[in-house]
Amino acid sequence: MEKFIKHTGTGVPLRRSNVDTDQIIPAVYLKRVTRSGFEDGLFAAWRNDPEFVLNKDEYKSGTVLLAGADFGTGSSREHAVWALQNYGFKVVISSRFADIFRGNSLKGGLLTVILPQADVEAMWAAVEADPSTAITVDLESRTVSYGSISHPFAIDDYTRWRLMEGLDDIGLTLKQTDSIDAFEEKRASHKPATLPIRS
Amino acid sequence: MGKTLAEKIWAEHIVRQADGEPDLLYIDLHLIHEVTSPQAFDGLRLTDRKVRRPDLTIATEDHNVPTLDILKPIADPVSKLQVDTLRANCKEFGVRLHSLGDLDQGVVHVVGPQLGITQPGMTIVCGDSHTSTHGAFGAIAFGIGTSEVEHVLATQTLPSTRPKTMAINVEGTLKPGVTSKDIILAIIAKIGTGGGQGYIIEYRGSAIRALSMESRMTVCNMSIEAGARAGLIAPDETTFAYIKGKPHAPENWDEALAYWKTLYTDSDAKFDVEVDLNADDLEPFVTWGTNPGQGLPLNASVPNPADFADSSERTAAERALEYMGLTAGTPLKEIAIDTVFLGSCTNGRIEDLRSAAEVVKGKKIAPTLRMLVVPGSARVRLQAEAEGLDKVFIDAGAEWRNAGCSMCLGMNPDQLAVGERSASTSNRNFEGRQGKGGRTHLVSPLVAAATALRGKLSSPADL
């Protein structure tokens, strides 16, 4: 996974709340067996609308998505994270994210930042007034800044460390194999197994 | 101080705990399907890793399989590649797979319980948000993304931070015609689609205890629609009786039972949040908008966005009415439906089919609509056929299909056309969920059946 320390880019104001994963990428786009190429499915239902924010020239090179509350509700599809990343987004800012989406994003290196709704709205206004506004998201100092404004954000130390180091969770867990072996030794024998097959 | 049920199960599965790190949680059962697993198996191959516990892993084909002509090659080449990839991966890594045509093929959350592999006190994950269904047995069950699927395949564990606990107390007695689907739709309308974010919900109270096992699954299934990754119900005699005799029921039954009986929230335990709902007052519930929290009793009318105090809810309601093609003030019972979908991991089990069949028996569905009946699994389909339910539906004019996720998410050919309106027993009414431009009203199986007969949103009492 690529390290995330600091990113500077322009913002895309998505003034919608409850953007669910079926809006981020509809199910018909989930049939690929690779992790790439999902950008064509991103917000597919809205992309035909010339007024949709991603279709406006001034926002086409944006890398920081400024979303409404409850972003990423719905399914567990990590394709939603891949679609945002494949399209070029590095950061999503919202006042509230759905749990599974947030977990997926932070595992995959897409930084999701929680700011109060009033701050998100102020960023919408700033970016709409000047789409070239540079937004810097600094994981080291845990701040989002643009113009003369700087907002601190919270992220737990462990996740921050993993993202800054670009570490893969599986590699970290495999260092604990002894603990897993020990746990399995003590596991109750009445717990079900899928094999051998019983009918 | 005592512990809640979720805290007990969580504590029993901690492999490793360290300050400032998420707990490393042991996973008792990993369910797999074709959509969220290919990239995970690919990851294993790239790093030369194996599946640590194939004997705690099971796969089936559900999300994009056709419900017609299931023994012919899958017509959509992209769907076919995904299903073929699952078959190849399961073979290579030694994972048990129930393929199309197999007795235990079906929606993954119907298959686990029917095999008796879903049991109290377990941790269960699947790359599907409706994994919360299995919480009905008193298990911690939640959906995960593909990176986590790979993690569980490789290690049988998952680094996780324990969610907070929420109790939802449903006391009272449901009126006839009101079901567990109405309970959960009412809960979501009450706490909102983000209300459960960060929590494991425990559903409690006399109305929950009175529910059958399958009705409990419907409640837990839609925990995610309230924002909670997991929802559970303490196991009791209803749970034990359901598991007994299933293929994978414990051989050392007494030992398992003794353990299961320790699985309840202690009387002095404290939840982080408690929510109360009165079952006596509940009516059949339907959604009018484009998220599952936008629901109302069937007797109500389409709301006026201007009546919402919160500005973002008002904007969301305006957008929803526009998408749904609805006018404020229209009685919900006057909304004409084009397609009725009975099925899914929410309501595709045998009890759901029985209750809907009871309503349509000997009658004809409205000539203006089509009704799709999609059993949750091949086993449910055969059981229904043994009871003659297929004939009841076919005689009424409905289509009797094979098992799969089908129109719940429209990955296979079962989709709504642009502007088409459904009454659906599934779990999500998102824009385009059942097909691009399709409009979804979430309903119970009883409302689905009555709607099929009357042609407009209805409960059996309206017939």
Interface residues (C-beta under 8 A of the other chain):
Chain A: R16 S17 N18 D20 D22 Q23 P26 A27 V28 L30 K31 R32 V33 T34 R35 A45 G68 A69 D70 T73 G74 S75 S76 R77 E78 H79 V81 R96 A98 D99 I100 G103 N104 K107 G108 D156 D157 Y158 D169 I170 L172 T173 L174 Q176 T177 S179 I180 F183 E184 R187 A188 S189 H190 K191 P192 A193 T194 L195 I197 R198 S199
Chain B: V15 R16 G20 E21 P22 L24 Y26 D28 L29 V35 T36 P38 Q39 D42 G43 T47 R49 R52 P54 D55 L56 T57 I58 H63 N64 D76 V78 S79 L81 Q82 T85 R96 G116 I117 Q119 M122 G127 D128 S129 T131 F142 G143 I144 G145 T146 S147 E148 E150 H151 A154 T155 Q156 T157 P159 T161 P163 T193 G194 Q197 G198 I224 G227 A228 R229 P247 H248 P250 E251 N252 E255 A256 Y259 N291 S312 T315 A316 R319 L409 G410 M411 R428 F430 E431 G432 R433 K436
